[in-house]
């Protein structure tokens, strides 16, 4: 199994949600270093401001809450920050704890798995760092104000590994995929830079050139 031992080999963990959603969006942000906010991204930043306090710890009963925890995985080659880690004290023990990982999101659960893969990637980081095993974690959505339990099964872990591997391949080659216009573009803050309408234009240009070459071949 390949390991990413050098700091310069690591990619941003938060990018895996962009990559799962749209590989072109991820490339524009993480390969070309471009970014545009919209209402949704600003709301997301505001939601994270409270969760991302690195000096905040809280103890309620048998649960200790730590916020803004640095994470890294040498097998995934990713680094980032967990919004919240909870340490649950195990009964009849003074030192042992179980761990829960919580990621804060604006809005509500998505129709795809972008939030789940980000949370699972965070869990894999924590597992490597602490030599532990996590069975599940939680996504907290600002719109529903509820936690949603995410099971870290073999399928989701495999999906995270597959996405991380392809992220590294695309980053190493500097690949920015061509735009594809579909329903994802409606709420994407990068649409103005991505210019997904060019996808249709590309097809027209390709058809025109194909016809032109055919005419030249028949002359």
Secondary structure as UniProt FT lines:
FT   HELIX           7..9
FT   STRAND          11..12
FT   TURN            13..14
FT   HELIX           15..21
FT   HELIX           23..30
FT   HELIX           39..51
FT   TURN            54..55
FT   STRAND          57..60
FT   TURN            61..62
FT   STRAND          63..73
FT   TURN            74..77
FT   STRAND          78..89
FT   TURN            91..92
FT   STRAND          97..105
FT   HELIX           114..130
FT   STRAND          136..141
FT   TURN            142..145
FT   STRAND          146..151
FT   HELIX           154..173
FT   HELIX           183..187
FT   TURN            189..190
FT   HELIX           191..194
FT   HELIX           197..218
//
